[in-house]
Amino acid sequence: PPTAPSGRTRAARRQASPSLGLDKSLATLPRASDDPALSNKEATAKKVGDAMLRATLGDSGVKKRKRGGKEASRRQKERMGKAVEKAEAVMERLDKKRGDSMKRGKVVKERRDDWGVLNEKIEGEVEAVKG
């Protein structure tokens, strides 16, 4: 004969659960949110409209906390100043690198020109040097 399930098994916990023996008549009652006058489409439209209304309200959603209250100490101000200087230095370096890259790009584009155009350009330069 099969043995009774251990007290630690899921089946034993389900058997011991008091909610399983409750009256099932509550499940058949209509929910408060179900309005028989609305069709599914209308109910969905109503929910979407409510969501749109909530989204358009001013204080809905997650907000970033404002930096508040105390003024920064002298050391904090110095640290922030140093950080700003470093950021400016990095931006200057990036601008220089970007400029150099643009120059290299122009050279590559010039190399890509038609050979006929390139030969004419060279002939023009040679004539300018001779003349």
Secondary structure, DSSP 8 states (H G I E B T S, - for coil): ------TTSHHHHHHH-GGGGS-THHHHS--TT--TTS-HHHHHHHHHHHHHHHHHSTT-S-------SS---HHHHHHHHHHHHHHHHHHHHHHHHHHHHHHHHHHHHHHTS-HHHHHHHHHHHHHHHH-
